[in-house]
Amino acid sequence: MAESLVTRGLKRMRSLVSGAGATGSRLPAKQAARLREQLRECAAGLGGEVSARIRAARLGETYQRLDEAGRHEFLRMIALEFGPDPKAVDAAHRAYQAARDTPGRWDAEAALRSALRSSRIRILTQFNALPQGVKFLVDLRADLLRYLETDRELAVLDRELESRLSAWFDVGFLELDRLTWHSPAALLEKLIRYEAVHEIRSWNDLRNRLDSDRRLYAFFHPRMPMEPLIFVEVALTDKLADDIHLLLDETAPLFDPKRADTAIFYSISNTQKGLRGVSFGNFLLKRVVDDLKRDFPRLSTFATLSPMPQLTAWLGANPDALAATGLDLAHLQEGAWAKDKRLERSLRDPLRRIAARYLVEARNGTRTFDPVARFHFGNGARIERINWLADTSERGFGLSLGMMVNYLYDPDEIEENVEAYVGSGRIATSAAVRRLAAP
């Protein structure tokens, strides 16, 4: 009887975890009381494994049926009502202080740690035992991050959930797979949906990105086998790429990968919003480089062709930086100026200097302002080249004024670059970029 209840609960949760629409409104008193009782039962953890699974499946089903306001209230209830017991923490702390320098201090320390462990964790970890439970928690945190923007009281729950997800998604548990045109259609459809840098416009476009002169790698978690966590698209070439349109041209002839000496990482997409703050992109690049070098021993250059996705946002807050161009930001973002050869030539050097200074100098507090640059600096890359009119799409002009960047990963310099950036904030740049960034 119990097993059948579990099975039914899991089936219903699987059908809901994909994100079926919710129908309720702000929780009525009776519904809130019942939800609170469900949460208390999960926190208490009474019964065996089967009982725990039944409770978790029912609780997940309840959450998925709630509307936005109801989900927000659900998460506030966990955050504010299921923390550590202050009296138990205070008593355990007094006992720990009293036991210092005595043989009982280790037991007292363990008791203090136990008292500090909140019921929130006991509730959340029960979902981990369900077949769809890990994905459910990743999606739940995506909801949590949205509500957190206006409700800072949820921060305590976010910290605990992020810590738990960081442990569950440790890179040691992840699997690197190369995806090809023969991968399952359902997985290929997700690549189209998740691509965050350069939109995949059609199945032909995707097939071009999976051809013999390309590679696409993704990290997977064993509990989410059909959900790529992050993926990188690679072009095998014989030069440093400076134009994204040439890389994505479906009519371009195939390049013989055996002749390749350069691997261009032209798109890196994180797919799960709920894993924000859980970092594994650097491990992905290192694993991909090792895989490529094994298959193509001639490869000696590893670089990116990357956007500057926050350049125009920064210029909007620093309009004086555009003084040398004689144009306002809105005009530059339209991109029509690029068709006027005379105007295009006159803007080339001023805008490239602005881009170089932005990458080297712009900060958000103590952090590099541009998130893509921050990622590559933190992984040991150097700024190799600013590429003029490398992305003349509407999006390219809107975000980066048509410019893109090559970040170069030189194996002989990576560790030194990481230490310099983490230790003192020093950014590795090529001589050409240093000249552009100079006052």
C-alpha positions, -999 to 999 in steps of 0.1 A, spaced: 0 0 0 28 24 10 48 17 -21 18 25 -43 13 58 -26 49 67 -32 47 57 -68 16 78 -74 31 107 -56 63 105 -77 44 103 -109 23 133 -101 54 152 -91 72 143 -123 43 157 -143 44 190 -123 81 195 -119 84 207 -155 66 239 -145 29 234 -149 10 267 -143 -3 274 -108 -39 283 -102 -42 296 -66 -39 330 -51 -25 342 -17 -29 313 7 -62 313 27 -58 306 64 -68 269 62 -44 263 33 -16 281 51 -22 260 82 -22 228 62 10 238 44 27 247 77 17 212 91 32 195 60 64 214 65 65 205 102 60 168 93 90 170 69 111 188 94 104 162 121 114 134 98 93 108 115 89 73 101 111 55 76 124 62 41 91 54 24 72 78 47 98 105 40 94 101 2 56 103 4 58 135 24 84 151 1 63 141 -30 32 156 -15 50 188 -5 65 192 -39 31 187 -55 16 213 -32 44 238 -41 39 233 -78 2 240 -76 7 274 -59 7 306 -79 36 332 -76 22 348 -44 16 313 -28 51 301 -37 66 333 -22 46 327 10 57 290 10 94 300 9 89 328 35 74 302 58 104 279 55 129 308 58 113 325 89 97 296 108 121 267 105 155 281 115 175 269 145 158 270 179 174 301 196 170 285 231 187 253 220 215 272 204 220 294 235 221 263 258 245 244 235 268 275 233 269 278 271 277 241 274 304 245 248 320 274 266 318 255 299 334 224 283 364 242 268 398 227 278 380 196 292 377 161 277 340 168 270 347 197 246 344 176 214 310 163 224 299 199 233 312 211 199 292 184 181 261 194 201 265 230 192 268 222 155 237 200 158 218 229 175 228 253 147 215 230 120 182 244 109 150 225 101 152 242 67 179 218 57 160 187 69 130 199 47 151 205 16 172 174 17 142 151 17 135 162 -19 170 149 -29 158 113 -25 131 117 -52 139 109 -89 130 145 -99 140 160 -65 173 176 -75 158 193 -105 129 204 -83 153 221 -58 172 238 -86 139 252 -100 128 261 -65 159 282 -60 153 299 -94 119 310 -79 137 320 -47 162 342 -65 133 361 -81 116 368 -48 149 377 -31 152 408 -53 124 425 -33 123 403 -1 157 402 16 143 381 45 146 352 22 184 355 21 189 331 50 171 304 30 190 312 -2 224 309 16 215 275 30 201 262 -3 231 276 -23 255 258 1 235 226 -3 235 228 -41 272 236 -42 279 203 -24 255 183 -46 269 198 -78 306 196 -69 325 192 -101 337 157 -90 301 145 -94 296 160 -129 300 142 -162 314 158 -193 298 147 -225 303 157 -261 270 163 -279 266 156 -315 239 157 -342 230 121 -331 223 130 -295 187 126 -284 163 151 -301 149 162 -267 184 172 -256 192 190 -288 159 210 -284 172 221 -249 204 234 -265 183 256 -288 163 269 -258 192 274 -235 217 290 -258 223 324 -241 250 341 -262 242 336 -299 207 325 -307 203 292 -325 179 302 -353 170 268 -368 178 231 -369 202 238 -397 220 264 -376 223 238 -348 236 212 -372 263 236 -384 274 241 -348 277 203 -344 296 196 -377 330 180 -380 349 212 -376 330 220 -344 326 206 -309 300 211 -283 306 199 -247 283 200 -217 284 191 -180 257 169 -166 247 158 -131 238 120 -127 205 130 -112 196 153 -141 209 132 -171 189 151 -197 195 186 -184 228 202 -195 241 224 -166 265 245 -188 278 240 -223 305 254 -245 306 256 -283 340 253 -300 352 261 -335 384 244 -348 403 269 -370 438 279 -381 436 315 -368 423 337 -341 386 344 -350 376 380 -352 340 378 -367 312 359 -351 292 359 -384 319 340 -402 319 314 -374 281 310 -376 278 311 -414 259 280 -424 271 282 -460 308 284 -452 328 254 -464 339 229 -438 373 233 -423 395 202 -421 398 197 -383 431 178 -388 447 211 -399 434 230 -369 459 247 -346 434 269 -328 403 262 -308 378 291 -304 353 290 -275 326 312 -290 297 305 -267 294 294 -230 259 291 -217 248 284 -181 214 268 -183 200 265 -148 191 298 -131 188 280 -98 225 272 -98 236 309 -98 267 311 -76 276 274 -81 307 277 -102 319 250 -125 326 269 -158 364 270 -151 365 232 -147 345 228 -179 371 247 -199 400 228 -185 383 194 -192 374 205 -227 410 216 -234 423 182 -223 397 164 -245 406 186 -275 443 182 -271 439 144 -270 419 143 -302 438 171 -320 475 171 -310 482 200 -333 461 224 -313 483 251 -296 461 281 -292 430 282 -271 410 314 -271 375 328 -270 355 352 -292 334 369 -265 309 397 -261 311 425 -236 275 422 -224 276 451 -199 295 477 -220 266 498 -230 251 495 -195 283 509 -181 284 537 -208 248 546 -198 261 553 -163 293 570 -176 282 590 -206 314 612 -205 334 583 -217 317 588 -251 329 624 -255 356 615 -280 330 600 -304 307 630 -308 277 606 -307 253 597 -279 248 561 -267 214 556 -283 228 566 -318 257 542 -314 235 513 -303 213 517 -334 244 507 -355 234 526 -387 267 545 -385 286 513 -394 272 516 -429 288 550 -434 324 541 -442 338 576 -433 320 577 -400 329 540 -393 366 548 -398 364 578 -375 348 558 -347 370 528 -349 399 539 -327 379 559 -301 354 530 -295 382 504 -293 400 525 -267 367 528 -248 363 491 -249 399 484 -237 396 508 -208 362 494 -199 376 459 -196 408 469 -178 394 497 -155 357 494 -150 347 481 -116 316 473 -96 329 478 -62 361 457 -62 350 434 -89 355 437 -127 323 452 -140 319 429 -170 308 394 -160 323 376 -190 356 394 -185 355 386 -148 349 349 -155 379 347 -179 403 368 -158 395 345 -128 404 315 -149 438 329 -161 431 343 -195 445 375 -209 428 401 -231 444 394 -265 425 416 -289 395 439 -293 377 430 -325 360 458 -344 325 451 -358 328 415 -349 290 412 -341 269 435 -362 236 420 -352 210 441 -334 220 425 -301 257 430 -309 253 467 -313 228 470 -284 252 453 -259 287 458 -272 285 484 -300 294 457 -324 327 448 -308 339 415 -294 370 403 -275 395 375 -278 405 361 -244 436 339 -248 444 310 -225 482 305 -226 490 273 -206 524 288 -195 507 319 -181 474 307 -167 485 301 -130 505 334 -129 475 353 -143 451 338 -118 473 346 -89 478 382 -101 441 388 -106 429 372 -74 458 387 -53 460 423 -66 434 426 -93 460 429 -120 446 420 -154 468 403 -181 467 421 -214 485 419 -247 507 448 -258 481 459 -283 454 461 -257 477 479 -233 483 506 -259 446 510 -265 439 513 -227 466 538 -221 455 573 -211 
